[in-house]
Amino acid sequence: MKLNDTQIKQLDEEGWVFLPDCFSAEEVAVLKSEAEGIYAEDRPEIWRETSGAPRTAFAAHTYNEAFGILGRHPRLIEPLEQVFGEQVYMHQFKINAKASFTGDVWQWHQDYGTWARDDGMPEPRAMNISVFLDEVYPFNGPLMLIPRSHRHGVLDAGHDTSTTSYPLWTLDNEAVTKLVDEGGLIAPTGKPGGVLMFHGNLVHGSAGNITPFPRKIVYLTLNAVSNHIRTPTREEWIAHQDFTPIESCDDDALLRFAKAYQHAAE
C-alpha cells in the first residue's frame, strides 16, 4: 500500500494523516481478542494504571503471532518505506489501552523527544503508526494532535515521573497554549481498523476515559534503518536494539490467521 500525493502532502505539512477502514472487521476482531488475552498476562512488558487496569503492553509482536503479523504488515510497512526512502525496523511496539472509566491521561509530549534523549536516535526519521482496535469517539480519550507542531523541532521538556504510571518527557502549559494558538487542535476519531500516522515531533496527548467505552490502539514506531538508536538506556523490549529491516508479510496474512483462529474456536 502506498500513500497518494495528497496524503504525503498532508503528512509533510500537517504532521499527520488518517486512513479509515485500513483493516477489515474480521482482522480487527482477532487483534482485539488477542489484546485482551495479553492484558490478562503477568509480564514485565505490561504496564498498568494505579487502579490495576492495563495501560500499555510493550513488544507484543515478539510473543504473540497475530501482532507479529501486524508488525510486518505491508499496509503499515510500505507507506513508511515510501516516506523514508529506505527500509525500516521496529523501534517500539505497544498496545495502549484506555480502560472504561479508569483509563488515565497521556500528558502533552513529543515522541521523538524521548527517542532522542533516552535512546540516542539521531534524527526524527521514525514515525508512529496507530491502528484503532476499538471505536475512537470524541469522548473516550482520543489522541489529540496539534497540527504543524512538528515543524518546531525538539521542544524543551521536563521528565514527568509522577503524574501517571508511565514516565514521560512532557511540555508545559505555556508551550502547549502557544502551539495550539498557532496550529489548532484535532482529535482523529473513527471505527476499528482505521490507521493514524503522525510525525515523531508532532505534539500530542490524550485525556482520561470516564466513559463505558474502552479505547485500545496499537502503536508501531517504525524507524529508518540508517537512523537506528545509538545510546539506548531503556529495556530492549521498550526500545528495540535489533535493527534488522522488516520484510513484509503477505497482505492477506492477518486475514488467514483470523480465519484459522475462528475455525479453531468452533
Protein Blocks (a to p, Z undefined) as FASTA:
>chain_A
ZZdfklmmmmmmnopacdehkbcfklmmmmmmmmmmmmmpccfklccdfkopafbdghkl
mmcfklmmmmmgfklmmmmmmmnopacddfbdcdddddehkaccdddddfklmmmmmnop
abacbccddddfbdcdfknopacddehklmnopadddddfklpmcdcddddfklmmmmmm
mnopadddddehiacdddfklccdddddfbfbdcdddddddddfklpcfbdcbdfklmcc
bfbdcddddfklmmmmmmmmmmmmZZ
